[in-house]
Amino acid sequence: MTSVIGDTRTLSYLPPTLRLSNRGNGQQSSHASRAPPPTPVKPQSTFKSIRKRIPYAPPFGTKTDPTSESSDKLIKTDRAALLNHDQCKQATAKTKELLQVHSMDPQQDAINRILTGVESIQTLTRETVEALQNTIVGRVAINKFKMPKVQQEEFTIWSNKHDLCGIEYDAHLESIIIKARQGPVHGETIDAIRDWFRKIIGKVHQEDGVNLKTYQHKTFCLTSGKYRGSLKAPDSSIEDDESFLPLIVLEVAFSTTRKDLLEDAKAWLYGTDNITELVIAIDIKEQGGKNNNDTDNKEDSFWAYQTQRFFNVSRLMMPSPPILSDGTRIMETGQGTQSLSKNFRLKFCELEDKLPLEALERQLRDSLKNYRKDRALIQACKRRKALEEEAEVRRKQKEDRKRKQQDHQESAQTVRAEKAEKRQKREEEEEDLIAQKGRRGQKMGKFY
């Protein structure tokens, strides 16, 4: 079975009635010129019997026009019509299942098998992730297949427990992104650019006294836009000591698609609150052909750096939604570049002269300048906010002291009033007692 729809192998699995045949005028037709006699399909027929000629082709209407539609779309449409045909409906369920499975994507099928029993991030093991990395091409969001949405806290706990490379978190999709395992070409490219980064860092430190550091596969948390909360690990990066996000990012695409590479660049440019202003994106593609040198290993083939560009964004270009624009082309080599798997560093150094070292240094200095301005503004805002908070605290403390004094005064007045009231009451009681004694004395005098 095959996943390629529309090639000769796929056509061999379809009934002859649906195979493409050449007309006399050079055009193609999805129907044979003459329909064969009817061939009944028995209920116990196998997959081979379905390949027999169908007497009456299903009415496709306007869905099949070989001169205007691609063979890929044509075959998909015809296969759908075939599954709905009356005679196919008479076939067994197993036969229909075979006909449907025959066009399944092999990678998705393999991923489904690997993720069997995986229902949450808690049941995703290190062995499962490594099996996926060895199977997939490019990158895969796991929640497309088996797993439900994953929260950032869950992913952080899981990531700290397993400590795996090539795993990222997409906060917008709430899913885990797994990247395919990278080969030596990808790794050597990163190492060469990282050495180049170190040269730039040393030069900037020597001339400007700025302390910068370069990291490889360090995970950063994005802070703005739809990327807010996402966790990404660039292939390499340059970071200031006091920054929590990179100033310059390197992304190398080998098995990753161009679309994913550009999406990575956009995530860094528009998901870091203007801190990351430069993304170096390198796309490596295999040109095809084999190396005739017997001393090279079997992995040797012709590789080339294609449309390598660095992407930068002006500080004024931050609309929503953002638009990514290409920067200056930094290097491009054509077909026929020698194999990079042997003496790679020497061959890469030959191409390194084409990299715009001065342009990158200027961009780095501009990024540092802008970053320092932003940091100064942020620090000034923090200081102003701290002063305002301190003044507010002092005001509240003053109000509290005043209120306590008032409460104390009111309390003292209340105590004095209570004492006066008690004293007055006691005096009244004494007067009443004296009056009672006087009345009793008068009564006793009258009695005698």
C-alpha positions as CSV (number, residue, x, y, z in Angstrom):
1,M,0.0,0.0,0.0
2,T,1.1,3.6,-0.5
3,S,0.1,7.1,0.6
4,V,0.8,8.7,-2.7
5,I,-2.5,9.3,-4.4
6,G,-2.5,9.5,-8.1
7,D,0.8,7.7,-9.0
8,T,1.1,4.5,-11.0
9,R,1.0,2.3,-7.9
10,T,-2.2,3.9,-6.6
11,L,-3.8,3.5,-10.0
12,S,-2.9,-0.2,-10.0
13,Y,-5.2,-0.6,-7.0
14,L,-8.2,1.0,-8.7
15,P,-10.6,-0.7,-11.0
16,P,-9.7,-0.5,-14.7
17,T,-12.8,1.6,-15.3
18,L,-11.4,4.3,-13.1
19,R,-7.9,4.2,-14.5
20,L,-6.7,7.2,-16.5
21,S,-6.4,6.3,-20.2
22,N,-4.9,8.5,-23.0
23,R,-7.2,9.7,-25.7
24,G,-6.2,10.1,-29.3
25,N,-5.9,13.9,-28.9
26,G,-3.5,13.5,-26.0
27,Q,-6.1,14.2,-23.3
28,Q,-6.8,11.9,-20.4
29,S,-10.1,10.3,-19.5
30,S,-11.2,8.7,-16.2
31,H,-13.4,6.1,-18.1
32,A,-12.4,3.4,-20.4
33,S,-13.6,3.8,-24.0
34,R,-15.7,0.7,-23.8
35,A,-17.4,-0.8,-20.8
36,P,-16.9,-4.5,-20.3
37,P,-19.7,-6.9,-19.7
38,P,-21.2,-6.9,-16.1
39,T,-19.3,-8.8,-13.5
40,P,-21.3,-9.4,-10.3
41,V,-19.6,-8.9,-7.0
42,K,-20.2,-11.8,-4.6
43,P,-20.7,-11.1,-0.9
44,Q,-17.6,-13.1,0.0
45,S,-15.5,-11.4,-2.7
46,T,-12.0,-10.4,-1.7
47,F,-10.1,-7.2,-2.4
48,K,-8.9,-8.6,-5.7
49,S,-12.5,-9.1,-6.9
50,I,-13.3,-5.4,-6.4
51,R,-10.5,-4.7,-8.9
52,K,-12.7,-6.3,-11.5
53,R,-14.4,-4.1,-14.0
54,I,-17.6,-2.4,-12.9
55,P,-20.3,-2.6,-15.5
56,Y,-21.7,0.8,-15.0
57,A,-19.4,3.6,-13.8
58,P,-21.0,5.8,-11.2
59,P,-22.2,9.2,-12.4
60,F,-19.5,11.7,-11.3
61,G,-21.3,14.8,-12.7
62,T,-18.9,17.7,-12.9
63,K,-16.4,16.2,-10.5
64,T,-14.2,14.6,-13.0
65,D,-12.7,16.7,-15.8
66,P,-9.2,15.3,-16.6
67,T,-8.3,18.3,-18.6
68,S,-9.0,20.8,-15.8
69,E,-8.3,18.9,-12.5
70,S,-5.2,17.4,-11.1
71,S,-4.8,13.7,-11.1
72,D,-4.6,13.8,-7.3
73,K,-8.0,15.4,-6.9
74,L,-9.4,13.2,-9.7
75,I,-8.4,10.0,-8.1
76,K,-9.7,11.1,-4.7
77,T,-13.1,12.0,-6.2
78,D,-13.3,8.7,-8.2
79,R,-12.4,6.6,-5.2
80,A,-15.1,8.4,-3.1
81,A,-17.6,7.7,-5.9
82,L,-16.4,4.1,-6.1
83,L,-17.0,3.5,-2.3
84,N,-20.6,4.8,-2.8
85,H,-21.3,2.7,-5.8
86,D,-24.2,0.2,-5.5
87,Q,-22.0,-2.9,-6.3
88,C,-19.4,-1.8,-3.8
89,K,-22.0,-1.4,-1.1
90,Q,-22.7,-5.1,-1.6
91,A,-19.2,-6.0,-0.7
92,T,-18.2,-7.1,2.8
93,A,-17.2,-4.5,5.4
94,K,-13.7,-6.0,5.4
95,T,-13.3,-5.3,1.7
96,K,-14.5,-1.7,2.1
97,E,-12.1,-1.2,5.0
98,L,-9.2,-2.5,2.9
99,L,-10.1,0.0,0.1
100,Q,-10.2,2.9,2.6
101,V,-7.0,1.9,4.4
102,H,-5.1,1.5,1.2
103,S,-4.8,5.3,0.8
104,M,-4.0,6.1,4.5
105,D,-1.1,8.4,5.3
106,P,1.7,6.1,6.5
107,Q,3.1,8.6,9.0
108,Q,-0.3,9.2,10.6
109,D,-0.9,5.5,10.7
110,A,2.5,5.0,12.4
111,I,1.8,7.8,14.9
112,N,-1.6,6.3,15.7
113,R,0.0,3.0,16.5
114,I,2.7,4.6,18.7
115,L,0.2,6.6,20.6
116,T,-2.1,3.6,21.3
117,G,-3.0,3.8,25.0
118,V,-1.8,7.4,25.3
119,E,-4.8,9.4,26.6
120,S,-3.1,12.3,28.5
121,I,0.3,13.8,29.1
122,Q,0.6,11.7,32.2
123,T,0.7,8.6,30.1
124,L,3.2,10.0,27.6
125,T,6.5,8.3,28.3
126,R,10.0,9.1,27.2
127,E,10.1,5.9,25.0
128,T,6.9,7.0,23.2
129,V,8.4,10.5,22.4
130,E,11.6,9.0,21.1
131,A,9.7,6.5,18.9
132,L,7.7,9.5,17.5
133,Q,10.9,11.5,16.9
134,N,12.3,8.5,15.0
135,T,9.1,8.1,12.9
136,I,7.9,11.6,12.0
137,V,9.2,14.0,9.4
138,G,9.3,17.7,10.4
139,R,7.1,18.3,13.4
140,V,3.8,17.0,14.8
141,A,1.2,18.5,17.2
142,I,0.2,15.5,19.3
143,N,-3.3,16.7,20.1
144,K,-4.2,16.3,16.4
145,F,-4.3,12.5,17.0
146,K,-4.9,11.2,20.5
147,M,-4.1,13.6,23.3
148,P,-6.5,16.3,24.7
149,K,-5.5,19.9,25.3
150,V,-2.5,20.4,27.6
151,Q,-2.0,23.3,30.0
152,Q,1.4,25.0,30.4
153,E,1.7,23.9,34.0
154,E,1.2,20.3,33.0
155,F,3.8,20.5,30.2
156,T,6.3,22.2,32.5
157,I,6.1,19.5,35.1
158,W,6.3,16.8,32.4
159,S,9.2,18.4,30.7
160,N,11.2,18.8,33.9
161,K,10.6,15.2,34.6
162,H,11.7,13.8,31.2
163,D,14.3,16.4,30.1
164,L,13.9,15.8,26.3
165,C,15.2,17.9,23.4
166,G,13.0,18.7,20.4
167,I,9.9,19.2,22.5
168,E,8.0,22.5,22.5
169,Y,4.7,23.8,23.8
170,D,2.1,25.8,21.7
171,A,0.0,27.9,24.0
172,H,-2.4,28.9,21.2
173,L,-3.2,25.2,20.3
174,E,-2.6,24.0,23.9
175,S,-0.6,21.1,22.6
176,I,2.8,19.5,22.6
177,I,4.9,19.9,19.5
178,I,7.4,17.1,18.8
179,K,10.2,17.7,16.3
180,A,11.8,14.9,14.3
181,R,15.3,13.7,15.4
182,Q,17.9,15.8,13.6
183,G,20.9,14.3,11.8
184,P,24.6,15.3,11.6
185,V,24.1,18.0,8.9
186,H,21.6,19.9,11.1
187,G,23.9,19.6,14.1
188,E,27.1,20.6,12.3
189,T,25.4,23.6,10.8
190,I,24.3,24.8,14.3
191,D,27.8,24.3,15.7
192,A,29.3,26.3,12.9
193,I,26.9,29.2,13.3
194,R,27.4,29.1,17.1
195,D,31.1,29.4,16.7
196,W,30.4,32.4,14.5
197,F,28.2,33.8,17.2
198,R,31.0,33.5,19.7
199,K,33.3,35.5,17.5
200,I,30.8,38.3,17.3
201,I,30.2,38.2,21.1
202,G,33.9,38.4,21.7
203,K,34.2,41.4,19.3
204,V,31.3,43.2,20.8
205,H,32.6,42.6,24.4
206,Q,36.0,43.8,23.4
207,E,34.8,47.0,21.8
208,D,31.7,47.9,23.8
209,G,32.2,46.0,27.1
210,V,28.8,44.3,26.8
211,N,28.4,40.8,28.3
212,L,26.5,38.5,25.9
213,K,26.1,34.8,26.0
214,T,25.2,32.2,23.4
215,Y,23.0,29.2,24.1
216,Q,22.0,26.1,22.2
217,H,18.5,24.6,22.5
218,K,17.7,26.8,25.6
219,T,13.9,27.0,26.2
220,F,12.3,30.4,26.4
221,C,8.7,31.4,27.3
222,L,7.2,33.8,24.7
223,T,5.4,36.8,26.1
224,S,3.2,38.5,23.6
225,G,0.5,38.0,21.0
226,K,-1.0,34.6,20.2
227,Y,2.4,33.1,21.2
228,R,2.1,34.3,24.8
229,G,2.8,31.3,27.1
230,S,4.4,29.2,24.3
231,L,7.7,27.5,25.1
232,K,10.2,27.4,22.3
233,A,13.9,26.3,22.1
234,P,15.8,27.8,19.2
235,D,18.8,26.0,17.7
236,S,21.0,28.7,18.9
237,S,20.6,32.2,20.4
238,I,22.4,35.3,21.7
239,E,21.2,36.7,25.0
240,D,22.1,39.6,27.2
241,D,22.9,38.8,30.8
242,E,20.0,40.8,32.1
243,S,17.5,39.6,29.6
244,F,15.1,36.7,29.8
245,L,14.6,36.5,26.0
246,P,17.1,36.2,23.1
247,L,18.3,39.2,21.1
248,I,19.2,37.0,18.1
249,V,17.8,33.6,17.2
250,L,19.1,30.9,14.8
251,E,16.6,28.4,13.3
252,V,17.9,25.7,11.0
253,A,15.4,23.7,8.9
254,F,16.5,20.3,7.6
255,S,13.5,18.0,7.8
256,T,11.2,20.9,8.7
257,T,9.1,22.5,6.0
258,R,9.6,26.0,4.8
259,K,6.2,27.0,6.3
260,D,7.2,25.8,9.8
261,L,10.5,27.6,9.4
262,L,8.7,30.9,8.7
263,E,6.3,30.3,11.5
264,D,9.2,29.9,13.9
265,A,10.6,33.2,12.7
266,K,7.3,35.0,13.2
267,A,7.0,33.5,16.7
268,W,10.3,35.0,17.7
269,L,9.8,38.4,16.0
270,Y,6.2,38.9,17.3
271,G,6.1,36.9,20.5
272,T,8.9,38.5,22.5
273,D,7.8,42.1,23.1
274,N,10.3,43.5,20.6
275,I,13.3,42.0,22.4
276,T,14.1,39.5,19.6
277,E,14.7,41.6,16.5
278,L,16.7,39.3,14.3
279,V,16.1,35.7,13.2
280,I,18.6,33.8,11.1
281,A,16.7,31.2,9.2
282,I,18.6,28.6,7.2
283,D,16.8,26.1,5.0
284,I,18.8,23.0,4.0
285,K,17.5,20.8,1.2
286,E,18.8,17.7,-0.5
287,Q,19.4,18.4,-4.2
288,G,19.4,14.7,-5.1
289,G,22.0,12.5,-6.7
290,K,24.6,10.3,-5.2
291,N,28.3,10.9,-4.4
292,N,30.5,8.7,-6.5
293,N,33.4,8.8,-4.0
294,D,33.6,5.3,-2.5
295,T,35.4,6.6,0.6
296,D,32.3,8.6,1.7
297,N,29.6,6.9,3.8
298,K,26.2,5.9,2.5
299,E,24.7,9.1,3.9
300,D,26.7,11.3,1.6
301,S,24.7,13.1,-1.0
302,F,24.5,16.5,-2.7
303,W,23.2,19.1,-0.3
304,A,22.8,22.8,-0.8
305,Y,21.8,25.9,1.2
306,Q,18.7,27.3,-0.4
307,T,17.3,30.8,0.1
308,Q,19.1,31.4,3.3
309,R,17.9,34.7,4.7
310,F,17.8,36.5,7.9
311,F,14.5,38.0,9.0
312,N,14.3,41.2,10.9
313,V,11.5,43.5,11.9
314,S,11.4,47.3,12.3
315,R,10.2,48.6,15.6
316,L,7.5,50.5,13.7
317,M,6.2,47.3,12.0
318,M,4.3,45.8,14.8
319,P,0.7,45.9,13.6
320,S,-1.8,43.1,14.3
321,P,-1.8,40.8,12.6
322,P,1.9,41.0,11.9
323,I,3.5,40.6,8.5
324,L,6.8,38.9,8.2
325,S,9.1,40.4,5.6
326,D,12.4,39.1,4.2
327,G,15.6,40.8,5.1
328,T,18.9,40.7,3.2
329,R,19.9,37.4,1.6
330,I,22.9,36.1,3.4
331,M,23.9,33.1,1.4
332,E,22.8,30.9,-1.4
333,T,24.6,28.1,-3.2
334,G,23.3,26.3,-6.2
335,Q,23.0,22.6,-7.0
336,G,26.2,20.6,-7.0
337,T,27.5,21.7,-3.6
338,Q,29.7,18.9,-2.4
339,S,28.6,16.6,0.4
340,L,28.5,18.2,3.8
341,S,28.8,15.0,5.7
342,K,32.6,14.7,5.1
343,N,34.9,17.5,6.2
344,F,31.8,19.6,6.9
345,R,33.4,22.3,8.9
346,L,36.1,23.0,6.3
347,K,33.5,23.2,3.5
348,F,31.2,25.4,5.6
349,C,34.1,27.8,6.3
350,E,34.5,28.3,2.6
351,L,30.9,29.5,2.5
352,E,31.2,31.5,5.7
353,D,32.8,34.4,3.8
354,K,29.5,35.1,2.1
355,L,27.8,35.6,5.4
356,P,27.2,39.3,6.2
357,L,29.3,39.5,9.4
358,E,29.3,43.3,9.5
359,A,25.5,43.4,8.8
360,L,24.9,41.0,11.7
361,E,27.1,43.0,14.0
362,R,25.2,46.2,13.1
363,Q,21.9,44.5,13.7
364,L,23.2,43.1,17.0
365,R,24.3,46.6,18.1
366,D,21.0,48.1,17.0
367,S,19.2,45.4,18.9
368,L,21.3,46.1,22.0
369,K,20.7,49.8,21.7
370,N,16.9,49.3,21.4
371,Y,16.9,46.8,24.2
372,R,18.8,49.2,26.4
373,K,16.3,51.9,25.7
374,D,13.4,49.6,26.4
375,R,15.1,48.4,29.6
376,A,15.8,52.0,30.7
377,L,12.2,52.9,30.1
378,I,11.0,49.9,31.9
379,Q,13.3,50.5,34.8
380,A,12.2,54.2,34.9
381,C,8.5,53.1,35.0
382,K,9.3,50.6,37.7
383,R,11.1,53.2,39.8
384,R,8.2,55.6,39.3
385,K,5.7,52.9,40.2
386,A,7.8,52.0,43.2
387,L,7.8,55.7,44.3
388,E,4.1,55.9,43.8
389,E,3.5,52.8,45.8
390,E,5.8,54.0,48.5
391,A,3.9,57.3,48.7
392,E,0.7,55.4,48.8
393,V,1.9,53.3,51.6
394,R,3.0,56.4,53.5
395,R,-0.4,58.0,52.9
396,K,-2.2,55.0,54.2
397,Q,0.1,54.8,57.2
398,K,-0.6,58.5,58.0
399,E,-4.3,57.9,57.7
400,D,-4.1,54.9,59.9
401,R,-2.2,56.8,62.6
402,K,-4.7,59.7,62.4
403,R,-7.6,57.2,62.6
404,K,-6.0,55.6,65.6
405,Q,-5.5,58.9,67.3
406,Q,-9.1,59.8,66.7
407,D,-10.2,56.4,68.0
408,H,-8.0,56.9,71.1
409,Q,-9.4,60.4,71.7
410,E,-12.9,59.1,71.2
411,S,-12.2,56.3,73.5
412,A,-10.8,58.7,76.2
413,Q,-13.8,60.9,75.9
414,T,-16.1,57.9,76.2
415,V,-14.2,56.7,79.3
416,R,-14.5,60.1,80.9
417,A,-18.2,60.3,80.0
418,E,-18.8,56.9,81.5
419,K,-16.9,57.9,84.7
420,A,-18.9,61.1,85.0
421,E,-22.1,59.2,84.4
422,K,-21.2,56.7,87.1
423,R,-20.2,59.4,89.5
424,Q,-23.4,61.3,88.9
425,K,-25.4,58.1,89.4
426,R,-23.5,57.3,92.6
427,E,-24.2,60.8,93.9
428,E,-27.8,60.5,93.1
429,E,-28.0,57.2,94.9
430,E,-26.3,58.8,97.9
431,E,-28.8,61.7,97.9
432,D,-31.7,59.2,97.7
433,L,-30.3,57.2,100.6
434,I,-29.9,60.4,102.7
435,A,-33.4,61.5,101.9
436,Q,-34.8,58.1,102.8
437,K,-33.0,58.2,106.2
438,G,-34.4,61.7,106.8
439,R,-37.9,60.5,106.1
440,R,-37.5,57.5,108.4
441,G,-36.3,59.8,111.2
442,Q,-39.3,62.1,110.9
443,K,-41.6,59.1,111.1
444,M,-39.9,57.8,114.3
445,G,-40.2,61.3,115.9
446,K,-43.9,61.4,115.3
447,F,-44.2,58.0,116.8
448,Y,-42.6,59.0,120.1
